[in-house]
Amino acid sequence: MPTDPWLAHIVSKFESEILADWIQHQLAADTLRRDLMSEAELVEQSRAFLGLLREAVQKGNLADTTGPEWTPVREMLACVSRARAKQGFTASETATFVFSLKQPLFARLRGEVGTDVDALGDAVWRTTVLLDKLGLYTAESYQKGREEVIARQQQEMMELSTPVVKLWEGILALPLIGTLDSARTQIVMENLLERIVETGASIAIIDITGVPTVDTLVAQHLLKTVAAARLMGADCIISGIRPQIAQTIVHLGVELTNVITKATLADAFTVALERTGATIAPRSGHV
């Protein structure tokens, strides 16, 4: 026996009418985003959700939406929320998908319960609590979806911001711009090691001209990258050592005596050419 026979009754009896009204409410809402979702997709999502809701209220406990009978409903809401997070919907626009169902349900409850004020109030309250729980679950799922999108975008940005460039045969350059934290260091090392394997490079120049500050943690990350490259058979040169950074490194007591450091990328490239036995000479007739 369902917890609320009135809700189970109206959803079963008026499912098609409720669906039509609900879709109209969504299409007329200020939160509708026709630029992100087609009307056909909205209709299909609404039809599927209402069908799952009908099945759940007929056999489930409205007071506990965490039970197994509500699993299909939760799974669909999670899927819809994550999809809308990726499509660019806001949290309120996503939650409206559930909350906009209240008015069509309340209208049918008033028509069926009639003048029994206590029964109507109880049915409306139970329905409100149920939809509020499902709406909050939708918002939570949306937030998780947004966090996944942001994490993926950050990962892609870090990968794009750490290109490994082949300057010469056997010489790679890794220009770093921005803060070097643990997560980015891992990507830097992976990209650098992969390129060392691909090109067989013997020297890698790590340019930190675009790194705003160097503290103990950043220095440790640089040393880890140098050590990883050496294990793959490539020596590293660190360029972009500005006076302020040099003073900071000395003040921090960071040991860089085993690493070649240069002020500019050009200076580092010159050293790299010498170590590979290559030279650059001016063209004939030019000084």
N, C-alpha and C positions, 0 to 999 in steps of 0.2 A: 504493500500500500504506500503510495507516495506521500511525502510529508505534507504537501499542499495539493489536495485534489482539485481545487479550483484552477490553479495554474496548469496542471496537467490536462485538465478538461478543455480549457480554452485553446491551448496550443494544439491539441489534437483536433478539436472541432473546427477551429478557424485558422489553421496553419496558412492556407493560401491567401486569405484576406489579411492576416497579420503580416505576411511576407510582402504583399503589395504595398500596404501602408508604410511598413518599415523602409522599404526601398525609396518610396516617395519622400519620406522624411530625410533620408540621407542625401538624396539628389537635391533637395531644397535647402540643405544646411549650408551655413557659411564655411564650414570646414571641408566641404567637398573640393577635391583637387582633380579636376578633369584633365589637367596637364600631366598627372602622374598615374592615373588609373582610368581605364575605360569603363563605361557603364555596364558592359557585358561582364567584366571581371567583378565589379561590385555586386551585381545581381547573383552571380554564381557563388561568391563568398557568403552572401546573405542567406541564400537558399541552403547551402551546406550547413551553415552554423545553426539555423533554425531547426533543421532536421535533427542535428545532434542534440540540441537543447531539448527537443520534444522527447527523444529517447531517454535522456538523462533524468528529466523531471518525472517521467512515468515510473522509473524504477529506482531513483536515487533519493538521497537525503539533501534537501535544499539548504540545510544548515551547515553541511560539510561538503564543500566542492573539491576536497582533496582525495575523496574516495575513488575507488577503481571505476565506478560507473560514470564518473566525470572525466576520466582520462581522455577519451576522444575529444571532448569539448576543450580541455586544456591544451591538447596537442594542436588542435586547429587554431586556437587563439594565439599560441606561441608562433605557429607558422605564419599566420597573417601579420602579427606584430613585427616579426623579424623581416618579412618581405617589405612591409611599409617603411620600416626603418631604413632599409637599403634604397627604397624608391625615393626617399626624401620627405616623407610625411613627418609632422610634428607629433609629440606625445599626445596632445589634446585631440588632434585630428584622428589619431589611431584609436584612442579610448572611446571616441564618439561612436565608433562602430558598434560597441556594446550598449552604451548609455542611450543611444537614440532608439533602442528597442522598447524602452519603458513606455512611451506614450501609446503605441499600438496595443501593448499588453494591458495597460491600465484601462483603455477604452473598452476592450472586450470584457475585462473583469467587471466593470461597472454595469455593462449590459447583461451579464449572466447572473451576477450575485444579486442585483436588484436593490431593494430598499433595506436589506439587512446590513445596517451600518457597521456593526461589530464584525461580521463576517467579511465585509468589503475591506474594512480597515486592516484586518489581519492578513487578508490575501495580498493587498497592495504592499503592506510592510514586508511580508516574506519575499515578494517578488523584487522589491527595492533592494533588500539586503543581498539577495542572490545576484542581481545584476551589478550591484556595487562591487561585490567580491570578484566577479568575472571581469569587470572593468579594471579593477586594481591589478588583477593578474595580467591583463592585457598591457597595462602601463609598465609593469615590471618586466614583462617579456620584451616590450619595445625598448626599454632601457638597456637590457642585455644585448639586444640586436644592435643598438647604436654603439655600444661599447665595442662590439665585435667589428663594426664598420670602422670606427675610429682607430682601433688597434691595427687593423689591416692597412688603413691609409698611412698610419705612422710607420708601419713596417715598409710599405712601398716608398714612402718619402725618404726613409733612412737608406734604403737600397739605392735610390736614385741620387742621393746626396753623397754617396761614397763610390764614385766611379774609379776604376783602375785603368790608367791610360798607358799605352805602350809608347814611350818616347823614342826608343832606339832599339835595335836588336839586342836583346838581353837586358834592357833597362825598362822598368815600370815606374809609374808615378801615381801616388795616391794622394790627391789634394783633399784635405779635410776642412770643412766649413761648419762652424757651429760647435755646440757642446759635445764632448766625447764622453758618453756615459757607458755603463756596462753593456746595455742592450746594443748600442751602436758599435761598441768595440767588437762584439761578437760578429756582427755583420761585416765590419771592416776586415777582420781577420779571415772570415770565410771567403769574401770577395777577393782579397789579396792572394790567399793561398790557391784558390781556384785558378787565378790568372797566372800565377807562378808555374803551376802544373801545365796549363795550356800552352804557355809561351816558352817555358824553359828558361825564364829570366834568372840572372844571377845577382841582380841588384834591384832593390826597390827603394824609391825615394818617397818618404812620407812627409808631405808638406803641411805644416800646421799654421801657415800664414793666416788662414781664416778662422783659427780657433781663438776665441776672445780671451780666455784665461787658461792658465795651466796651474793646477793644484796637485797635491800628492796623488789623488785618485786618477787624474788625467795622465800624469806621468807614469803611473803604474800600468794604465791601459796601453800606453805607447810601448812600454818595455815588454809587455805581454805580446803585442803585435810583432815587435822586433824578434823576440824569442821564437815565436811560431814560424816566422819567415825563415829564420836560420835553420830550423829543423827541416825545412823543405829545400835547403841548399842555397838560399838567397840572403845576401847581406843587405842591411838597411842603412839608409842615410836619412837623417831627420833635418829638414830645411824649414825656414821660417822662424828661426830662433831670434826674436827681437830682443833688444836690450832689457826690456821689462821682464820678458819671459826668462831670460838668462839669469837675472837677479833673483827671480822667484824660485827657479830650480836650485840655485846655490843656497838660498835661504832655507828651502825645504830639505836640503841635504840629499836630494835625489841623485843617485849614482848613474851618470851617463858616460863615464870614461870609456866604456867599450863600444860606444856608438858614435859614428861620425856625425857631427852636427854642422850645419851651415846656415848663414843668415838668409840666403835667398835660394829659390829653386834653381836659378841659373848657375849659382856656385855649386850646388849639389849635382847638377847635371854634368858640369865640367869634371868634377871628381869621378862621377860614374863612368864617363867616357874614358878617362885615363885608366881606370881600373879594368875596363874591358879591352883596352888596347886600341880604342878608336880615337880618331882625331878629326877636328873640323878645321879646314883651312879656307881662307878667302878665295873666291874665284879669280882666275887669271885676269890681270888688268885692274883689279879692285884692291884697295888697301883697307 
